[in-house]
Amino acid sequence: MEAPADFGVYVHIPFCRHRCDYCAFATFTDRDDVIPAYLNALATEITRSVECGMPRATSIFVGGGTPTRVPPDSLMHALTGIPRTDDCEFTVECNPDDVTTEMMRVFADGGVNRVSVGVQSMQDHVLTSLGRTHDPANVVRAMTFARDAGLHDINLDIIYGVHGESLDDWRRTVIATLELQPTHVSAYGLTVEAGTPLADDPARHPDDDVQAEMYELVDDLLTAAGMANYEVSNWSVPGHECRHNRVYWSQGDYLGFGSAAHSHRAGRRWWNVRTPERFIEAIGEGRSAESAGETLDADARRIEGLQLSLRTTAGVPVESFDADDLMMMNDLLSVDGGRARLTRAGRLLANEVALRLK
């Protein structure tokens, strides 16, 4: 029997203790009083979706915000209604300061089999520049607690190109990350998002050339440690690629639950209301929490699919580029077996290369 297509579930937890200077996500530091009502509404939204024939999830990703900001047993209870396959990848994002042995055990008992820890940097002054508040030592502690609970599939998120971060600072962060032996690393260049404190402070904006050098360094170090780059910003031990993210990169179907969560089914995308209060109100009144949506036409969907695939090691069919463009970008693309794939130099310019897709 053919295995069902991958189907993802994203759950948004919009609560944070502190908002980082670079963050533009739908997160709130002053709404903890609505956490119980929010989790109840979340469970109700999930139940309604199941009653409408929601497929079994092959991956669940709980993000935010800070999922570890809410009581772990209450979170797991809210998510018990999600139907899932036996091999479902179930990830929860964790702030290292919040992680306890008991929390990890509750997660594991609830079916969680993968955690993603927000490290960003292992250098105190870099964390301060980002507006982060966690102690790097707590990252080590969080890894220990996760493994003690049987959670060995662990992603670490790190960020490069921060104001005041030297190449040697970045090297130390990557080496410290590798010493923790994660199965997956996501390394992102710092981006400036409108409406954030970072955007309002041009002196802290990243330098493109510095970021390029830092990208090459992290790729060298992770590759030497046996991790393979399988998407521009993601490396893993073979066999530990993020199944959930692959749903996004392949234009697969997924449902988002909670405020500001996005969904996609068969070419239609939609997203929920942004604030937890409006989400609670809509669900409580028996209404959909959907705020707006869009359906891509066939050509726009085709181009988007190529843009996403280009970022991965799958690449795109060689005929996705004009022959002249392939020749012009021969240092940015490698061609083999009828596929065009980004070289490392191409990964640094992925957005520019994508503009040449046809």
DRENDO-1510 file (C-alpha; in Angstrom, 1 decimal, always signed):
<recs>
REC; n; res; u; v; w
REC; 1; MET; +0.0; +0.0; +0.0 .
REC; 2; GLU; +1.3; +3.4; -0.9 .
REC; 3; ALA; +2.2; +5.6; +2.0 .
REC; 4; PRO; +0.0; +8.7; +2.5 .
REC; 5; ALA; +1.4; +12.1; +1.4 .
REC; 6; ASP; +3.1; +14.0; +4.1 .
REC; 7; PHE; +0.8; +16.3; +6.0 .
REC; 8; GLY; +2.0; +18.9; +8.5 .
REC; 9; VAL; +0.5; +20.6; +11.5 .
REC; 10; TYR; +1.8; +23.9; +12.9 .
REC; 11; VAL; +0.7; +25.1; +16.3 .
REC; 12; HIS; +1.4; +28.7; +17.3 .
REC; 13; ILE; +2.0; +29.7; +20.9 .
REC; 14; PRO; +2.2; +33.5; +20.9 .
REC; 15; PHE; +3.5; +34.1; +24.4 .
REC; 16; CYS; +7.0; +35.3; +25.4 .
REC; 17; ARG; +8.7; +36.5; +28.5 .
REC; 18; HIS; +10.8; +38.9; +26.5 .
REC; 19; ARG; +10.6; +40.1; +22.9 .
REC; 20; CYS; +14.0; +39.9; +21.1 .
REC; 21; ASP; +15.1; +43.0; +19.2 .
REC; 22; TYR; +15.0; +41.3; +15.8 .
REC; 23; CYS; +11.7; +39.5; +16.2 .
REC; 24; ALA; +8.7; +40.4; +13.9 .
REC; 25; PHE; +6.6; +37.3; +14.7 .
REC; 26; ALA; +3.1; +37.5; +16.3 .
REC; 27; THR; +4.3; +37.2; +19.9 .
REC; 28; PHE; +3.2; +39.0; +23.1 .
REC; 29; THR; +4.9; +39.6; +26.4 .
REC; 30; ASP; +1.8; +41.0; +28.3 .
REC; 31; ARG; -0.9; +38.3; +27.7 .
REC; 32; ASP; +0.0; +35.5; +30.0 .
REC; 33; ASP; -3.4; +35.9; +31.8 .
REC; 34; VAL; -5.1; +34.5; +28.7 .
REC; 35; ILE; -2.9; +31.4; +28.4 .
REC; 36; PRO; -5.6; +29.0; +29.8 .
REC; 37; ALA; -8.3; +30.4; +27.6 .
REC; 38; TYR; -6.0; +30.3; +24.6 .
REC; 39; LEU; -5.1; +26.6; +25.1 .
REC; 40; ASN; -8.8; +25.7; +25.5 .
REC; 41; ALA; -9.6; +27.5; +22.2 .
REC; 42; LEU; -6.6; +25.8; +20.6 .
REC; 43; ALA; -8.0; +22.4; +21.6 .
REC; 44; THR; -11.5; +23.4; +20.3 .
REC; 45; GLU; -10.1; +24.5; +16.9 .
REC; 46; ILE; -8.2; +21.2; +16.6 .
REC; 47; THR; -11.4; +19.2; +17.4 .
REC; 48; ARG; -13.4; +21.0; +14.8 .
REC; 49; SER; -10.8; +20.3; +12.2 .
REC; 50; VAL; -10.7; +16.6; +13.0 .
REC; 51; GLU; -14.5; +16.5; +12.7 .
REC; 52; CYS; -14.1; +18.0; +9.2 .
REC; 53; GLY; -11.9; +15.1; +8.2 .
REC; 54; MET; -8.4; +16.3; +8.9 .
REC; 55; PRO; -5.7; +13.9; +7.7 .
REC; 56; ARG; -3.3; +12.3; +10.1 .
REC; 57; ALA; -0.2; +14.4; +10.6 .
REC; 58; THR; +3.1; +13.1; +9.5 .
REC; 59; SER; +4.7; +16.1; +11.3 .
REC; 60; ILE; +3.7; +18.5; +14.1 .
REC; 61; PHE; +5.7; +21.6; +14.9 .
REC; 62; VAL; +4.9; +23.7; +17.9 .
REC; 63; GLY; +6.4; +27.2; +17.5 .
REC; 64; GLY; +6.0; +30.7; +18.6 .
REC; 65; GLY; +6.5; +32.8; +20.5 .
REC; 66; THR; +7.8; +30.5; +23.2 .
REC; 67; PRO; +6.0; +27.2; +23.6 .
REC; 68; THR; +7.9; +26.5; +26.8 .
REC; 69; ARG; +6.2; +29.6; +28.3 .
REC; 70; VAL; +3.0; +27.7; +28.9 .
REC; 71; PRO; +2.6; +24.8; +31.3 .
REC; 72; PRO; +3.8; +21.7; +29.5 .
REC; 73; ASP; +1.0; +19.4; +30.7 .
REC; 74; SER; -1.6; +21.9; +29.6 .
REC; 75; LEU; +0.1; +22.3; +26.2 .
REC; 76; MET; +0.2; +18.5; +25.7 .
REC; 77; HIS; -3.4; +18.2; +26.7 .
REC; 78; ALA; -4.5; +20.8; +24.2 .
REC; 79; LEU; -2.7; +18.9; +21.4 .
REC; 80; THR; -3.9; +15.4; +22.2 .
REC; 81; GLY; -6.7; +15.6; +19.6 .
REC; 82; ILE; -4.3; +15.9; +16.6 .
REC; 83; PRO; -4.4; +12.6; +14.7 .
REC; 84; ARG; -1.0; +11.5; +13.8 .
REC; 85; THR; +0.8; +8.7; +12.0 .
REC; 86; ASP; +2.8; +6.2; +13.9 .
REC; 87; ASP; +6.1; +7.7; +12.6 .
REC; 88; CYS; +5.0; +11.3; +13.1 .
REC; 89; GLU; +7.8; +13.8; +13.7 .
REC; 90; PHE; +6.6; +15.9; +16.7 .
REC; 91; THR; +8.8; +19.0; +17.4 .
REC; 92; VAL; +8.5; +21.6; +20.1 .
REC; 93; GLU; +10.6; +24.8; +20.1 .
REC; 94; CYS; +12.2; +25.5; +23.5 .
REC; 95; ASN; +13.8; +28.5; +25.2 .
REC; 96; PRO; +16.8; +27.0; +27.0 .
REC; 97; ASP; +16.1; +29.1; +30.2 .
REC; 98; ASP; +12.7; +27.3; +30.6 .
REC; 99; VAL; +13.7; +23.7; +30.1 .
REC; 100; THR; +13.4; +21.4; +33.1 .
REC; 101; THR; +13.7; +17.6; +33.5 .
REC; 102; GLU; +10.0; +17.4; +34.2 .
REC; 103; MET; +9.0; +19.5; +31.2 .
REC; 104; MET; +11.0; +17.2; +28.9 .
REC; 105; ARG; +9.4; +14.1; +30.4 .
REC; 106; VAL; +5.9; +15.6; +29.9 .
REC; 107; PHE; +6.7; +16.3; +26.3 .
REC; 108; ALA; +8.1; +12.8; +25.7 .
REC; 109; ASP; +5.1; +11.2; +27.3 .
REC; 110; GLY; +2.9; +13.4; +25.1 .
REC; 111; GLY; +4.5; +12.0; +21.9 .
REC; 112; VAL; +7.1; +14.7; +21.3 .
REC; 113; ASN; +10.2; +13.1; +19.7 .
REC; 114; ARG; +12.2; +16.2; +18.6 .
REC; 115; VAL; +13.0; +19.5; +20.2 .
REC; 116; SER; +14.4; +22.7; +18.7 .
REC; 117; VAL; +16.4; +24.9; +21.1 .
REC; 118; GLY; +16.8; +28.6; +20.4 .
REC; 119; VAL; +20.6; +29.1; +20.9 .
REC; 120; GLN; +21.3; +32.0; +18.6 .
REC; 121; SER; +24.8; +32.5; +20.1 .
REC; 122; MET; +27.0; +31.0; +22.8 .
REC; 123; GLN; +28.6; +34.4; +23.4 .
REC; 124; ASP; +27.1; +36.6; +26.0 .
REC; 125; HIS; +27.8; +40.0; +24.3 .
REC; 126; VAL; +26.3; +38.7; +21.0 .
REC; 127; LEU; +23.1; +37.6; +22.9 .
REC; 128; THR; +22.9; +41.1; +24.4 .
REC; 129; SER; +23.2; +42.7; +21.0 .
REC; 130; LEU; +20.3; +40.5; +19.8 .
REC; 131; GLY; +18.2; +41.5; +22.8 .
REC; 132; ARG; +18.2; +37.9; +24.0 .
REC; 133; THR; +18.2; +37.1; +27.7 .
REC; 134; HIS; +19.1; +33.4; +28.1 .
REC; 135; ASP; +22.3; +32.1; +29.7 .
REC; 136; PRO; +24.4; +30.0; +27.3 .
REC; 137; ALA; +25.1; +27.6; +30.1 .
REC; 138; ASN; +21.4; +26.8; +30.0 .
REC; 139; VAL; +21.7; +25.5; +26.5 .
REC; 140; VAL; +24.0; +22.7; +27.8 .
REC; 141; ARG; +21.6; +22.0; +30.6 .
REC; 142; ALA; +18.6; +21.9; +28.3 .
REC; 143; MET; +20.4; +19.3; +26.1 .
REC; 144; THR; +21.1; +17.1; +29.1 .
REC; 145; PHE; +17.5; +17.3; +30.3 .
REC; 146; ALA; +16.1; +16.5; +26.9 .
REC; 147; ARG; +18.4; +13.5; +26.5 .
REC; 148; ASP; +17.6; +12.3; +30.0 .
REC; 149; ALA; +13.9; +12.2; +28.9 .
REC; 150; GLY; +14.8; +10.1; +25.8 .
REC; 151; LEU; +14.6; +13.1; +23.4 .
REC; 152; HIS; +17.7; +12.6; +21.2 .
REC; 153; ASP; +16.6; +14.3; +18.0 .
REC; 154; ILE; +17.6; +17.9; +18.7 .
REC; 155; ASN; +17.9; +20.9; +16.5 .
REC; 156; LEU; +19.9; +24.0; +17.6 .
REC; 157; ASP; +19.1; +27.4; +16.0 .
REC; 158; ILE; +22.0; +29.8; +15.6 .
REC; 159; ILE; +22.2; +33.3; +14.0 .
REC; 160; TYR; +25.1; +35.0; +12.4 .
REC; 161; GLY; +25.9; +38.5; +11.3 .
REC; 162; VAL; +25.0; +40.2; +14.6 .
REC; 163; HIS; +26.4; +43.7; +15.4 .
REC; 164; GLY; +29.5; +43.3; +17.5 .
REC; 165; GLU; +30.0; +39.6; +16.6 .
REC; 166; SER; +33.5; +38.9; +15.2 .
REC; 167; LEU; +34.3; +36.0; +12.9 .
REC; 168; ASP; +36.1; +34.4; +15.9 .
REC; 169; ASP; +32.9; +34.9; +18.1 .
REC; 170; TRP; +30.9; +33.0; +15.4 .
REC; 171; ARG; +33.5; +30.3; +15.2 .
REC; 172; ARG; +33.3; +29.7; +18.9 .
REC; 173; THR; +29.5; +29.6; +18.7 .
REC; 174; VAL; +29.6; +27.0; +16.0 .
REC; 175; ILE; +32.2; +24.9; +17.7 .
REC; 176; ALA; +30.3; +25.0; +21.0 .
REC; 177; THR; +27.1; +24.0; +19.1 .
REC; 178; LEU; +28.9; +21.0; +17.6 .
REC; 179; GLU; +30.3; +20.0; +20.9 .
REC; 180; LEU; +26.7; +19.5; +22.1 .
REC; 181; GLN; +26.2; +16.9; +19.3 .
REC; 182; PRO; +22.8; +18.0; +17.9 .
REC; 183; THR; +21.3; +16.0; +15.1 .
REC; 184; HIS; +20.3; +19.1; +13.2 .
REC; 185; VAL; +21.5; +22.7; +13.0 .
REC; 186; SER; +19.6; +25.7; +11.5 .
REC; 187; ALA; +22.0; +28.7; +10.9 .
REC; 188; TYR; +20.3; +31.9; +9.8 .
REC; 189; GLY; +21.8; +35.2; +8.7 .
REC; 190; LEU; +20.3; +38.0; +10.8 .
REC; 191; THR; +17.6; +39.8; +8.9 .
REC; 192; VAL; +16.2; +43.2; +9.5 .
REC; 193; GLU; +12.4; +43.1; +9.8 .
REC; 194; ALA; +10.3; +46.3; +9.7 .
REC; 195; GLY; +8.8; +47.5; +12.9 .
REC; 196; THR; +11.5; +45.9; +15.2 .
REC; 197; PRO; +14.0; +47.7; +17.4 .
REC; 198; LEU; +16.7; +46.3; +15.2 .
REC; 199; ALA; +15.1; +48.0; +12.2 .
REC; 200; ASP; +15.1; +51.3; +14.0 .
REC; 201; ASP; +18.9; +51.1; +14.7 .
REC; 202; PRO; +20.8; +51.1; +11.4 .
REC; 203; ALA; +24.1; +50.9; +13.3 .
REC; 204; ARG; +23.3; +47.3; +14.2 .
REC; 205; HIS; +22.2; +46.2; +10.7 .
REC; 206; PRO; +24.2; +43.2; +9.3 .
REC; 207; ASP; +26.9; +43.6; +6.7 .
REC; 208; ASP; +26.4; +41.3; +3.6 .
REC; 209; ASP; +30.1; +40.6; +3.1 .
REC; 210; VAL; +30.6; +39.6; +6.8 .
REC; 211; GLN; +27.5; +37.4; +6.7 .
REC; 212; ALA; +28.9; +35.6; +3.5 .
REC; 213; GLU; +32.1; +34.9; +5.3 .
REC; 214; MET; +30.3; +33.6; +8.3 .
REC; 215; TYR; +28.1; +31.4; +6.2 .
REC; 216; GLU; +31.1; +29.8; +4.6 .
REC; 217; LEU; +32.7; +29.2; +8.0 .
REC; 218; VAL; +29.6; +27.5; +9.4 .
REC; 219; ASP; +29.3; +25.3; +6.3 .
REC; 220; ASP; +32.9; +24.3; +6.6 .
REC; 221; LEU; +32.7; +23.4; +10.3 .
REC; 222; LEU; +29.4; +21.6; +10.1 .
REC; 223; THR; +30.4; +19.7; +7.0 .
REC; 224; ALA; +33.7; +18.6; +8.5 .
REC; 225; ALA; +31.7; +17.3; +11.5 .
REC; 226; GLY; +29.7; +15.0; +9.2 .
REC; 227; MET; +26.5; +17.2; +8.9 .
REC; 228; ALA; +25.1; +17.7; +5.4 .
REC; 229; ASN; +23.6; +20.9; +4.1 .
REC; 230; TYR; +20.2; +19.9; +2.6 .
REC; 231; GLU; +18.6; +23.4; +2.4 .
REC; 232; VAL; +20.3; +26.8; +2.3 .
REC; 233; SER; +20.1; +27.3; +6.1 .
REC; 234; ASN; +19.8; +23.8; +7.3 .
REC; 235; TRP; +22.3; +21.0; +8.1 .
REC; 236; SER; +21.7; +17.6; +9.6 .
REC; 237; VAL; +23.2; +14.3; +10.5 .
REC; 238; PRO; +22.1; +12.0; +7.6 .
REC; 239; GLY; +18.6; +10.7; +8.3 .
REC; 240; HIS; +17.7; +13.6; +10.7 .
REC; 241; GLU; +16.5; +16.2; +8.1 .
REC; 242; CYS; +13.4; +18.1; +9.4 .
REC; 243; ARG; +10.4; +16.3; +7.9 .
REC; 244; HIS; +8.1; +19.2; +8.8 .
REC; 245; ASN; +10.1; +21.8; +7.0 .
REC; 246; ARG; +10.2; +19.6; +3.9 .
REC; 247; VAL; +6.4; +19.8; +3.8 .
REC; 248; TYR; +6.8; +23.6; +3.3 .
REC; 249; TRP; +9.7; +23.3; +0.8 .
REC; 250; SER; +7.7; +20.8; -1.3 .
REC; 251; GLN; +4.5; +22.9; -1.3 .
REC; 252; GLY; +2.8; +20.2; +0.7 .
REC; 253; ASP; -0.4; +20.6; +2.6 .
REC; 254; TYR; -0.5; +21.7; +6.3 .
REC; 255; LEU; -2.9; +23.1; +8.8 .
REC; 256; GLY; -2.0; +25.9; +11.3 .
REC; 257; PHE; -3.7; +26.2; +14.6 .
REC; 258; GLY; -3.7; +29.2; +16.9 .
REC; 259; SER; -3.5; +32.9; +16.4 .
REC; 260; ALA; -1.5; +34.0; +13.3 .
REC; 261; ALA; -1.0; +30.4; +12.2 .
REC; 262; HIS; -0.8; +29.8; +8.4 .
REC; 263; SER; -2.3; +26.9; +6.5 .
REC; 264; HIS; -2.1; +25.5; +3.0 .
REC; 265; ARG; -4.3; +23.0; +1.1 .
REC; 266; ALA; -4.2; +22.4; -2.6 .
REC; 267; GLY; -2.8; +25.8; -3.6 .
REC; 268; ARG; -4.9; +27.9; -1.2 .
REC; 269; ARG; -3.3; +29.6; +1.7 .
REC; 270; TRP; -4.9; +31.3; +4.6 .
REC; 271; TRP; -4.0; +32.6; +8.0 .
REC; 272; ASN; -5.7; +33.2; +11.4 .
REC; 273; VAL; -6.3; +36.4; +13.2 .
REC; 274; ARG; -3.1; +37.8; +14.8 .
REC; 275; THR; -3.9; +38.4; +18.5 .
REC; 276; PRO; -4.7; +35.7; +21.0 .
REC; 277; GLU; -7.7; +37.6; +22.3 .
REC; 278; ARG; -9.3; +37.7; +18.8 .
REC; 279; PHE; -8.5; +34.0; +18.3 .
REC; 280; ILE; -10.2; +33.1; +21.6 .
REC; 281; GLU; -13.2; +35.2; +20.8 .
REC; 282; ALA; -13.7; +33.7; +17.3 .
REC; 283; ILE; -13.4; +30.1; +18.5 .
REC; 284; GLY; -15.6; +30.8; +21.5 .
REC; 285; GLU; -18.3; +32.2; +19.3 .
REC; 286; GLY; -18.2; +29.1; +17.0 .
REC; 287; ARG; -16.6; +31.1; +14.1 .
REC; 288; SER; -13.6; +30.3; +12.1 .
REC; 289; ALA; -10.4; +32.1; +13.2 .
REC; 290; GLU; -9.4; +32.7; +9.6 .
REC; 291; SER; -8.4; +36.3; +8.9 .
REC; 292; ALA; -7.7; +36.2; +5.2 .
REC; 293; GLY; -6.4; +33.9; +2.4 .
REC; 294; GLU; -5.3; +33.6; -1.2 .
REC; 295; THR; -5.2; +31.1; -4.0 .
REC; 296; LEU; -2.2; +31.2; -6.3 .
REC; 297; ASP; -2.9; +30.7; -10.0 .
REC; 298; ALA; -1.2; +27.8; -11.7 .
REC; 299; ASP; +1.8; +29.7; -13.0 .
REC; 300; ALA; +2.5; +31.5; -9.7 .
REC; 301; ARG; +2.3; +28.2; -7.9 .
REC; 302; ARG; +4.7; +26.6; -10.4 .
REC; 303; ILE; +7.3; +29.4; -9.9 .
REC; 304; GLU; +6.9; +29.3; -6.2 .
REC; 305; GLY; +7.5; +25.6; -6.2 .
REC; 306; LEU; +10.7; +26.0; -8.2 .
REC; 307; GLN; +11.9; +28.8; -5.9 .
REC; 308; LEU; +11.4; +26.6; -2.9 .
REC; 309; SER; +13.0; +23.5; -4.5 .
REC; 310; LEU; +16.0; +25.5; -5.6 .
REC; 311; ARG; +16.9; +26.1; -2.0 .
REC; 312; THR; +17.2; +22.4; -1.4 .
REC; 313; THR; +19.6; +19.8; -2.6 .
REC; 314; ALA; +16.9; +18.5; -4.9 .
REC; 315; GLY; +17.4; +21.6; -7.1 .
REC; 316; VAL; +15.2; +22.2; -10.2 .
REC; 317; PRO; +14.9; +20.8; -13.7 .
REC; 318; VAL; +17.7; +22.3; -15.8 .
REC; 319; GLU; +15.1; +23.7; -18.2 .
REC; 320; SER; +13.9; +26.0; -15.5 .
REC; 321; PHE; +16.6; +28.4; -16.6 .
REC; 322; ASP; +17.4; +29.8; -20.0 .
REC; 323; ALA; +20.6; +28.4; -21.5 .
REC; 324; ASP; +22.2; +31.8; -21.5 .
REC; 325; ASP; +21.5; +32.2; -17.8 .
REC; 326; LEU; +22.9; +28.8; -17.0 .
REC; 327; MET; +26.1; +29.8; -18.7 .
REC; 328; MET; +26.2; +33.2; -17.0 .
REC; 329; MET; +25.6; +31.6; -13.6 .
REC; 330; ASN; +27.9; +28.6; -14.0 .
REC; 331; ASP; +29.7; +29.3; -10.7 .
REC; 332; LEU; +26.4; +29.6; -8.9 .
REC; 333; LEU; +24.7; +26.4; -10.3 .
REC; 334; SER; +25.9; +22.9; -10.9 .
REC; 335; VAL; +24.1; +20.8; -13.5 .
REC; 336; ASP; +23.9; +17.0; -13.2 .
REC; 337; GLY; +21.3; +14.4; -14.3 .
REC; 338; GLY; +19.1; +17.0; -15.7 .
REC; 339; ARG; +18.9; +19.0; -12.5 .
REC; 340; ALA; +20.4; +22.4; -11.6 .
REC; 341; ARG; +21.5; +22.8; -8.1 .
REC; 342; LEU; +23.0; +25.7; -6.1 .
REC; 343; THR; +26.7; +25.6; -5.5 .
REC; 344; ARG; +27.8; +27.1; -2.2 .
REC; 345; ALA; +28.4; +30.4; -3.9 .
REC; 346; GLY; +24.9; +30.0; -5.3 .
REC; 347; ARG; +23.5; +29.5; -1.8 .
REC; 348; LEU; +24.8; +32.9; -0.8 .
REC; 349; LEU; +22.9; +34.4; -3.7 .
REC; 350; ALA; +19.9; +32.1; -3.7 .
REC; 351; ASN; +17.3; +34.9; -4.0 .
REC; 352; GLU; +19.1; +36.5; -6.9 .
REC; 353; VAL; +19.4; +33.1; -8.7 .
REC; 354; ALA; +15.7; +32.4; -8.1 .
REC; 355; LEU; +14.8; +35.6; -10.0 .
REC; 356; ARG; +16.1; +33.8; -13.2 .
REC; 357; LEU; +13.7; +30.9; -13.0 .
REC; 358; LYS; +11.2; +30.7; -15.8 .
</recs>
